[in-house]
């Protein structure tokens, strides 16, 4: 039995650190370009497994060298890849991320193999898998997402839904989620409510709850997040840091949150752990290697 099953996307990211966002037709120098494993599902699996949890990843790569590199990276980090599928029909997913000096990021994603599997493949993968938690996003096909959530609930798993990216969001999934964790932009897309403060976040979280989600966390970037549970809300402030790279911050939060919940922490304690983890992550430039250790989180929490 696993602690956590993650179903989602897996990409090779090309990360460009630049002075500012280029205009159409610009030919500019940048500060650096690097390639790093990415994709929301991949990032979340690595983050969850970073804290000693048994994690199984369900996804798909192409029959190419990039797919082999991504599989090797997961295995090196202790993630079970028995259900990481391979297809000859699509290339491995990829992403170009532009990181501005503020730490803000702009992403261009090639879905590739991430959209090559659906309901039947998910049924096959989950048939003999058991876990405490299913962590899932919406960067794969809609039928794959809904099927996985339904099966997980039938098996008694706790289902965490990260409703991202925006264009993949379907409210049909919310009733199958124990917990939904959108950021401010995703929350506005779902509810039509602009997130400007705690009150607007509370109102939006209540609306998502009314759409079927049991509990809701509205992530408010550098401000913190609003936890809505059992009709009550609590604001958790962000760790005070200087952000240099926000790519993967939400995935670090989700994976850390799942890890803490797998340790049977209550939701508020798990959110505080994940908030510190994501805060440290954005203060560093890097991918999986920038995920903080348990000791770093505990030390930062005491400051």
N, C-alpha and C positions, 0 to 999 in steps of 0.2 A: 504494500500500500504506500502511496505517495502522500506527502504533505500537501503539495500543490500541483495541479495540472494547469498549464498555460497553453491556450490555443490562440494563435495569432500569426502576425506577419514576421518575416525574417528577410532583411535586406543587407546589402553592402552600401554603406553611406560614404559619399564623398563630401567631406566637411571643409568649407572654405571660410577662413577667417578674414574679414574685409573691413575697410575703414567705414564704409557706408553702403547702402543698397544702390547698385548701379542702375542708371537709366537705360532705356532702350537704345541700343547702338553704341553704348560705352565700351571702351577697351581699357581696362584699369589693371593696375598691379594690386595684388592682395598680400596679406601677411603670411598666410600659409595655406596649404592644401594637403589633406591627409585622408586616407581611406580607413574606415573602421566598421566593425560589425554593428548593425542597427536593425531597425524595424521594431514596432511597438511590442509585439509579442516576444521577440528575441530579447530585447532590453529588459522586459519585465521578468522573464524567466531567469535571466542572469542575476538581476537584482534580488529576486526571491531566493535564489540558490546561494547568494553571497553570504547569507547568514545561517548556513548549515542545514537548510531544509532540503528534503528529497523532492526534486522537481522533475516532472516529465513535460516535454514540449511537443505539441502537435502543430505541424506546419508543413510547408513544402518549399523545396528549392529546385532549381533546374539542374540538368546534367551538364554542369560546367565547373570550372575550377573555383569560381566564386562560391558556388554551393558547397563544394568540398571544404573550403576554408571556413565557412560559417558553421558547418557541421563539426569540424575539428575544434572550433572555438567553444562551442557548447559542451562538447565532451571534455575538453580541457578544464572547464569550469564546473564539472560534476553534474551537468544536466543530462537526463536520460533522453536519448534521441531515437529510441525505438519506434516512435511514431512521427519522425521527421521524414516525410515522403519526398520522392524525387520524380520529376516529370521531364520527358524529352520534348514536350510540346511548347514549353515556355522557358524563358531564361530566368535566372534567379532575380528576385526583386532588387531594386536599387533606389537610392535617394540622393539628391544633391541638397545640402544644407548650407545656407549663407548665414554666417554669424557676424553680426555687427558689433561695434565696440561696446554698445550698451548691454550686450549679451543676448539680445533678442535674435530669434532665428526665423528664417523663411525657408520653406521646404518645397521641393519638387520631387514627386514620388512616381516611380515606374512600378506598377503593381506586380507584373510578371507572374511568377509561379504562385504567388500568394492567393490568386483568384482561380487557381486550377483545380481546387478541391471543394466538394460540397457536402450535401447531406449524407450520402452513402459512405463516403470516406470517413466522415466524422463518426458515424455509427460504428464502423469497423474499428476505428481507433479507440473509442471509449468502451467498447464491449467488455473488455477484460480489465479495464483500469478503475481503480478506486482511489479516492483522495479526500482530504478534508475540504479542500477549496478548489474551485475552478475560477481562474482569473482570465478574463477575455476582453478583447477590444473589438473594433469594427473596421479593421484594416484588412479583413478577408471577406469572402462572399457572405451575403446575408443569410442564405439557407444554412451555411456552415455554422454561423453564430447562433441562430435560433435553435437549431437542432442540438448543438452542444449544451446550451443553457437548459433546454427541456430535459435532456438525459441526465445532466448533473443534478437537477432538482429531484428527479425521480430516484436517483441514487443517494440522496440525502446530503449532497455537497452544499457548501456555502458558496454562493455565486457572486463574484465581484465583477461588475461591468464598468469598464472605462469607455465611455461613449465617444470614441474618437477614431478617425478624423470626422470632422463635421459632415462631409458629404456621405459618410457611411452610416450615419445615425438613423435608426428606425425605432420609433416608440413601441413597436410591437415586442421588442425585447425586454422592456422595463418590468413587466409583471413576473418575469422569470429571474429577476435579480434580487438578491438579498441586499445588495449595496450598489449604488451607482455613484461614480466619482468624476463628474464633468469639471472642466475648467470654466472660467468665466465666459469665454467665447462660445463654448459648446452649450453652456447653460442658457445663454441668450438665444442660441439657435433653437433649442428645444422648447423654451418657454415664452420667448418673445420679450423677456424681462432683461434689461441692461443691468449688469452687476456693477454698482457704484459704491456700495457700502454693505454693512452687515444686514441691514433691514431688507435691502433688495435681494441679497443672497438667501435670506430666510424665506422670503416670499416665493422665490424661484424653487428652492428646495421643497417647499410644501407642495408646489404645483407638480413637481416631478414625482413626489410621493403619491399624489392623487392620480398620477398616470400609471401607477402600479408598483413602483419601486418601494421596497420595505423601508430602507434607510438611504440617506443621501449625504454626500460630502461635496460641497461646492468649493473648488480650489480657486483662490483669489490671488494667485501669483505671489509676489513679494509681500503681500499683506498678511497672508495666512489662509485659513479655510474655515468654512461654516459646516459644522457637523449637525445633521438633522436626524434625530433618532427618537422613536416613540412619541412623535409630536412635539418634542422639545429640541431646542437648538443651543449649541455651544460654539463660541468662536475660539479657534486655536491660532494664536499669532505665529507668523513665520520667524525662522531663525534670522537674526540680523547679520547679513553678509553682503559683500559686493559681488553682484552677479557678473560673471564673465562668459558663461556658456550655458544657455538654457536648454540645449538639445538633450532630450532624454530625461529631463527633470521630472516630468509627469510620470514617466515609466519607472523611474527610481522610486517615486512616491508609491505607485501602485504595487510594485514588487515588495518593497519594504513593508507596506501595509499588510499585504497577504502573509508575509513571513511572520509578522507580529501576531496576527490573528490566528495563525497556525500554532502559535505558542499559547493560545487560549487567553491572550490579553483581552480586556474589554475594549470596545470600539474606540473610546476616547483616548485610552493609553496607546493603542495601536496607531492612531492618527498622530499623536504627539511624536512617536518614534519615527514615523514616515516623514513628518514635516521637517524634523532635524536632518534626516538622511538626505532629503531633496535639497535642503538649504545648503548643506556641505557640498553636494554634487554641483550646484550651479556656481559655486565659488571657485571651481576648478575647470580648466579647459581639458576636455577628454571624454572618452566614451565609457566603456565598461570599467576601465582601469581607474576612473574617477569616482566610482561608487565607494562611499566611506565604509570603514570597518565598524563592527559593533562597538569596539572600544572608543572610537572617535565619536560616535553618536552619544554614547553614555557620558563622555567627558564634556561634550558640547551642551548636553541637556543639564548638566550641573552648573554651568557658567551663569 
